[in-house]
Amino acid sequence: MSAISDTISVLHVDDEPDFADMVSTFLEREDDRFDIETAPSASEGLAHLSENEVDCIVSDYDMPDGDGIEFLETVREEYPDLPFILYTGKGSEGVASEAISAGITDYLQKETGTDQYAVLANRIQNAVERTRSQRERERQLDAIETAQEGISILDEDHHFVYVNTAYADLYGYDPEEMIGEHWELLYREADVPEIRNEILPAVEEVGHWHGTTIGLRADGSTFVEDHVLATTDRGELVCTVRDVTDREEQKRELQTERAIIEQALDALDDVFYVVDPDGTMRRWNDRLSEVTGYTDEEIADMAAAEFFPEDERERIASGIEEILTTGRTVLEADLLTAGGDRIPFEFAGRQLTDPDGEVIGVVGIGRDITERKEYERDLERIRRRYRAIFEDPNVLTGVLDTDGTLLETNRKSMEYVDATRAAVTGEPIWETPWWDEENRSLIRENVERAAEGEYVDYEADLTTPDGDPYSVAGLIRPVTDDAGHVVSLIISARDVTERKMRERDARQTREEYQDLINGMNDTAWVISPDEQIKAVNDAAVEVMGYSRDELLAMTPHEFDAGLEDGEITELITHMPEDEIQVFETVHETSDGEHIPVEISSSLITYRGETAILSIARDISDRKEREKRLEQFASIVSHDLRNPLNVAQGRLELVETECDSEHLEHVVRAHERMNALIDDLLTLAREGGQLGDTEAVDLADLVGDCWQNVETTEVSIRTNVDRRIEADQSRVQQLLENLFRNAVEHGGEEVTVGELADGFYVEDDGPGIPADERDKVFEAGYSTGENGTGFGLAIVEQVADAHGWAVRLTDGEDGGARFEITGVTLVE
């Protein structure tokens, strides 16, 4: 049978054709949907059924080939649900009962009049509609029963009127157990109010609802159900349920996994990005916003190219195109921040495809390589520095493998062999032309020691290809990895030929200096311009108590204690060759004894080299005498001056009480005693000492000194116009004593004049006899009445302290002339 249509096909079986035609006419008038076909016998009716679709059979009871009950029974065998109305003129309760037993659909007795046809049409309509509805319901139920989803139908009171097997299985019931039960059976008590108050009203309002609820099984367990509710025209509620516990779990897992991925991407130090083929930003992590300073809203409106400077965008576009074409790429570019800063980044991208393999974009990682770039720049600087060091024009340098194989050598080292770099590279270093037979075993041993991690110093005397000797001093350094293992060796050397020659010359010069000073009785040593002790004599070794090597290792300051560090070079530069520097100091011997010495230093030139020769004279005896003289001066100053002061004071008191010619003699005696004490103190305390020297105007000083001397009627003539290097206070002592000597010996005029290297003081007095001139400088010698005998001794002492010479001779007018020479003149 075919599907239901609007047309109602009716087969009327009656052995009276006229009556059958009349019935057809009236039925078609009653309902234009009717399509009436007639058959005169049951057999022909069965034949029609086998070839045509029929919605309802109307059959008479009495027919030639059997009655209508037999016909019904035959139809029911093949078409059990086909509506069958027995429309007969032979009506009886027996026929009706038999027809009902046989499965008749309806029973109607033929009557007179046309009203019966309206009744028959209505009976046909009802039978067909019921059958059609039943068939549709059965088809629906069959479909429902075979569905994998659980489906149920609830009446208006929300009791189950139908459940399919899948529905019952979901809840752990048999279908029959659920018929008549209320829907609340299947839900937890806590969930019922929500369903009743929210879900069911929504279904009534719009006719359907879809969502998830928690189902309650018969055993008390629950599951997540995908729940669809819909109402029918008859007010029934159709419920469709699927167990989506796994799906929901998967969904939660997927959401969790997605959240983890999102968090992981946002936690990356790198920038994550997804870009559509047209360059639109599709996805990014928080790092992009952190690095660039753009908000997510701003990024959403930006194209990928906008994150790069103008000069980088073409390369970025080419990179995206390369990924879309070839599958992947890696490139470096500057990322441009919102503030305009450029940050170096490395971008690694690859194709993003959908499940069908279609390219839908670019996915990748961007890594900040600022530190790497800085490291590369540092590394490049190191490489340049290494190359600069390696190619040091003053150093022969090579790199060796740990087995001694030469891996690389610099240009400087190639100047010492007649070979190409290719010829020596790859050879054991000791087999290369740098080394002769005498040095090969030495260098090999040194390389092996360095390969064990030792820093090895070496020196070697070698020969150039032209046969010229040269010397090198070098180092073999091990290079280690992070684990401390030696991975290579660096061999370097400097040409020390000149240094070796200088050392040989220095040794020879030192030996010659040694021979030069060894014959001296006093301690002597030689200092070079570079402030090194070049030689010491045997006397120095004996007096100081150190070995010669120990003395040679000392600094010049330890010998010439009067010279500060650095002054020796200055001294050599400015000291005239014929000048001697004299000063006193103390030498400390090896056993701690202090010996006072007077050092005389002078420039010497030996074998073309300028040096300082210093000779130390032991002045222990002189220092002892000076000590005793100082003690004597203290006695003079204290023990004589105090009684003299008392005597002078008492004399003044006596002069106020009496007047006597003898008192004048006492006054002169006191004055002479005062002069003697002053001169004694000058000799004892100042002696040969000098203070700071300076440029002194001699004419001015002469004038000042003459004012300090009682000259009575004696005059002075000054014929000097120069400045001298001197201690002004000591020269003042010298001049004043010479002036007093001239005045004391009765001259009328004193002259101060110039000499080529000094000056003179001359008087016009009686002069000093030639046989007394050697005595005048002795302390205490005097030929005048008022002289102390110490004045000229002081003159000589001051001259000696300056390194000057003083000489007594005749003046032009017969008087005494004192010449002071050896004076340093100042321009």
Secondary structure, DSSP 8 states (H G I E B T S, - for coil): -----SSEEEEEE-S-HHHHHHHHHHHHHH-TTEEEEEESSHHHHHHHHHHS--SEEEE-S--TT--HHHHHHHHHHH-TTS-EEEEES---HHHHHHHHHTT-SEEEE--SSSHHHHHHHHHHHHHHHHHHHHHHHHHHHHHHHH-SSEEEEE-TTSBEEEE-HHHHHHHT--HHHHTT-BGGGGS-TTTHHHIIIIIHHHHHHHSEEEEEEEEE-TTS-EEEEEEEEEE-TTS-EEEEEEE-HHHHHHHHHHHHHHHHHHHHHHH-SSEEEEE-TTSBEEEE-HHHHHHH---HHHHHT-BGGGGS-HHHHHHHHHHHHHHHHHSEEEEEEEEE-TTS-EEEEEEEEEEEE-TT--EEEEEEEEEE-HHHHHHHHHHHHHHHHHHHHHT-TTEEEEEE-TTSBEEEE-HHHHTTSSS-HHHHTTSBGGGSTT--HHHHHHHHHHHHHHHTT--EEEEEEEE-TTS-EEEEEEEEEEEE-TTS-EEEEEEEEEE-HHHHHHHHHHHHHHHHHHHHHTT-SSEEEEE-TTS-EEEE-HHHHHHH-S-HHHHHTS-HHHH-TTS-TTHHHHHHHH--TT-EEEEEEEEE-TTS-EEEEEEEEEEEEETTEEEEEEEEEE-HHHHHHHHHHHHHHHHIIIIIHHHHHHHHHHHHHHHHH---HHHHHHHHHHHHHHHHHHHHHIIIIITT-----EEEEHHHHHHHHHHTS--TT-EEEEE---EEEE-HHHHHHHHHHHHHHHHHTT-SEEEEEEETTEEEEEE-SS---GGGTTTTTSTT---SSS--S-HHHHHHHHHHHHT-EEEEEE-TTSSEEEEEES--EE-
